[in-house]
């Protein structure tokens, strides 16, 4: 009797060991969390990553693009990732009161590209004239034609580095950040707005 019990116990131990071994193979212990990636995550759906914006800006500005990465990083820290950007040219001038005119292409990832024109007055301690290549980062744009409105300057948003200057304008939760570099000079600070239109016009208002 005792011999049979010992045999049965031995069989049960073997069966239990085999079952445990099979379960261990079918369900391996969880691995340690992998180290975080060195590169930042890619941009979501219709947004542009910082690298995409900087690459486009380097091609557009050429040799005068030094400091662009710092400006894009500064804008990104405040408004996140853009879902559009404009590449174009503009000219402006001021003696206390000033005017600015420009044209370019609005680029988006999933809503096509769109030609845009912009005009705007400015007031303040401002004197000079300039012609500039202009890149504008656009944040939270719900549709391409939503760009056709007036955007007012955000106080204290001016930022300069490496020959490039950044300001910011906003309306209805959309933010437009012009990044400029070009010939000429503008002295002092100014406030104003930019009006975007589908066709060229001399009327800045």
C-alpha positions as CSV (number, residue, x, y, z in Angstrom):
1,X,0.0,0.0,0.0
2,X,2.7,2.4,1.0
3,X,4.6,1.4,-2.2
4,X,1.6,2.3,-4.3
5,X,1.1,5.7,-2.6
6,X,4.8,6.5,-3.1
7,X,4.5,5.6,-6.8
8,X,1.3,7.7,-7.2
9,X,3.0,10.7,-5.4
10,X,6.0,10.3,-7.7
11,X,3.8,10.4,-10.8
12,X,1.9,13.5,-9.5
13,X,5.2,15.3,-8.9
14,X,6.3,14.5,-12.5
15,X,3.0,15.6,-14.0
16,X,3.1,18.8,-11.9
17,X,6.7,19.6,-12.9
18,X,5.9,19.0,-16.6
19,X,2.8,21.2,-16.5
20,X,4.7,24.0,-14.8
21,X,7.5,23.7,-17.3
22,X,5.0,24.0,-20.2
23,X,3.2,26.9,-18.7
24,X,6.6,28.7,-18.2
25,X,7.3,28.2,-21.9
26,X,3.9,29.4,-23.0
27,X,3.9,32.4,-20.7
28,X,7.5,33.7,-20.3
29,X,8.1,36.3,-17.6
30,X,7.6,39.9,-18.7
31,X,10.7,41.6,-20.1
32,X,12.1,44.7,-18.6
33,X,10.8,47.9,-20.2
34,X,13.0,48.8,-23.3
35,X,15.0,52.0,-22.9
36,X,13.4,55.1,-24.4
37,X,14.2,55.9,-28.0
38,X,17.0,58.5,-28.5
39,X,14.9,60.2,-31.3
40,X,11.7,62.2,-30.5
41,X,8.4,60.4,-31.5
42,X,7.2,61.1,-35.0
43,X,4.6,63.8,-35.5
44,X,0.9,62.8,-35.4
45,X,-1.4,62.7,-38.4
46,X,-1.3,66.1,-40.1
47,X,1.4,67.7,-38.0
48,X,5.0,68.4,-39.0
49,X,7.9,67.3,-36.7
50,X,10.6,69.7,-35.7
51,X,13.0,67.9,-38.0
52,X,10.7,68.3,-41.0
53,X,10.2,72.0,-40.3
54,X,14.0,72.7,-39.9
55,X,14.8,70.7,-43.1
56,X,12.3,72.7,-45.1
57,X,13.6,76.0,-43.6
58,X,17.2,75.1,-44.3
59,X,16.4,74.5,-48.0
60,X,14.3,77.7,-48.1
61,X,16.6,80.1,-46.3
62,X,19.9,78.5,-47.5
63,X,23.1,80.0,-46.0
64,X,21.1,82.5,-43.8
65,X,19.3,79.7,-41.9
66,X,21.7,79.6,-38.9
67,X,19.7,79.7,-35.7
68,X,16.6,78.2,-37.3
69,X,16.6,75.1,-35.2
70,X,16.7,77.2,-32.0
71,X,13.7,79.3,-33.2
72,X,11.7,76.2,-34.2
73,X,12.4,74.7,-30.8
74,X,11.4,77.9,-29.1
75,X,8.1,78.0,-31.0
76,X,7.5,74.3,-30.3
77,X,7.9,74.7,-26.6
78,X,5.1,77.2,-26.6
79,X,2.6,76.0,-29.2
80,X,3.6,72.3,-29.9
81,X,3.8,71.0,-33.5
82,X,2.5,72.9,-36.5
83,X,0.0,71.4,-38.9
84,X,1.0,73.7,-41.7
85,X,3.7,76.2,-42.8
86,X,4.0,79.0,-45.3
87,X,7.0,79.7,-47.5
88,X,7.1,83.1,-49.3
89,X,8.5,86.5,-49.7
90,X,7.4,89.9,-48.4
91,X,8.3,93.6,-48.5
92,X,7.6,96.3,-45.9
93,X,8.5,99.7,-44.7
94,X,7.7,102.0,-41.9
95,X,8.1,105.5,-40.5
96,X,6.4,105.1,-37.2
97,X,3.4,103.6,-39.1
98,X,4.2,100.9,-41.5
99,X,2.9,98.4,-44.1
100,X,3.8,94.9,-45.1
101,X,2.9,92.9,-48.2
102,X,3.7,89.3,-49.0
103,X,2.8,86.1,-50.9
104,X,3.6,82.4,-50.6
105,X,2.3,78.9,-50.4
106,X,0.6,77.3,-47.4
107,X,1.8,73.6,-47.2
108,X,-0.2,71.0,-45.3
109,X,0.2,67.2,-45.0
110,X,-3.3,66.1,-45.6
111,X,-5.3,69.0,-47.0
112,X,-3.3,70.1,-50.0
113,X,-1.3,73.3,-50.7
114,X,-2.7,76.8,-51.1
115,X,-1.4,80.1,-52.5
116,X,-1.9,82.9,-50.0
117,X,-1.3,86.6,-49.9
118,X,-0.9,88.8,-46.8
119,X,-1.0,92.5,-45.9
120,X,-0.9,94.4,-42.7
121,X,-0.2,97.7,-41.0
122,X,2.0,98.2,-37.9
123,X,2.3,100.9,-35.4
124,X,5.0,101.6,-32.9
125,X,8.6,102.8,-32.6
126,X,9.5,101.4,-36.0
127,X,11.7,102.9,-38.8
128,X,13.2,101.4,-41.9
129,X,12.4,99.0,-44.8
130,X,13.0,95.4,-45.6
131,X,12.5,92.7,-48.1
132,X,12.5,89.2,-46.6
133,X,12.1,85.5,-47.2
134,X,9.5,84.5,-44.8
135,X,8.6,81.1,-43.3
136,X,5.4,81.0,-41.2
137,X,4.6,78.1,-38.9
138,X,0.8,77.6,-38.5
139,X,-0.6,75.9,-35.4
140,X,-4.1,74.4,-34.8
141,X,-5.4,75.3,-38.3
142,X,-8.8,73.5,-38.7
143,X,-9.0,73.9,-42.5
144,X,-6.8,75.5,-45.2
145,X,-9.3,78.3,-45.8
146,X,-9.3,79.2,-42.1
147,X,-6.1,81.1,-42.8
148,X,-8.1,83.8,-44.6
149,X,-8.6,86.1,-41.6
150,X,-6.8,88.8,-39.6
151,X,-4.2,87.6,-37.1
152,X,-3.1,90.0,-34.3
153,X,0.4,90.2,-32.8
154,X,1.0,88.5,-29.5
155,X,2.8,90.9,-27.1
156,X,6.2,89.8,-26.0
157,X,6.5,87.1,-28.6
158,X,9.5,88.5,-30.5
159,X,12.6,86.3,-30.5
160,X,15.9,86.7,-32.4
161,X,18.8,84.4,-33.0
162,X,21.4,83.9,-35.6
163,X,20.1,86.5,-38.1
164,X,16.5,85.3,-37.9
165,X,13.6,86.8,-36.1
166,X,10.4,85.2,-34.9
167,X,7.1,86.9,-33.8
168,X,3.7,85.3,-33.2
169,X,0.1,86.2,-34.2
170,X,-3.2,84.6,-33.2
171,X,-6.9,84.6,-33.8
172,X,-9.6,82.1,-32.8
173,X,-7.1,79.7,-31.3
174,X,-5.0,79.5,-34.5
175,X,-1.4,80.7,-34.1
176,X,0.8,81.9,-37.0
177,X,4.6,82.4,-36.3
178,X,6.4,84.3,-39.0
179,X,10.2,83.7,-39.2
180,X,12.0,86.3,-41.2
181,X,15.4,87.1,-42.6
182,X,16.3,89.4,-45.4
183,X,17.7,92.6,-46.7
184,X,17.2,95.9,-45.0
185,X,16.5,96.8,-41.4
186,X,13.6,97.4,-39.1
187,X,14.4,99.1,-35.8
188,X,12.4,99.0,-32.6
189,X,9.3,97.0,-31.7
190,X,5.9,97.2,-33.4
191,X,2.5,95.8,-33.0
192,X,-0.1,95.2,-35.7
193,X,-1.8,92.4,-37.6
194,X,-1.6,90.4,-40.8
195,X,-4.6,89.8,-43.0
196,X,-4.4,86.7,-45.3
197,X,-6.4,86.8,-48.5
198,X,-6.8,84.4,-51.5
199,X,-5.9,87.1,-54.0
200,X,-3.5,90.0,-54.0
201,X,-4.8,93.4,-52.8
202,X,-3.2,96.8,-51.9
203,X,-5.7,97.3,-49.1
204,X,-4.0,96.3,-45.8
205,X,-7.2,96.8,-43.8
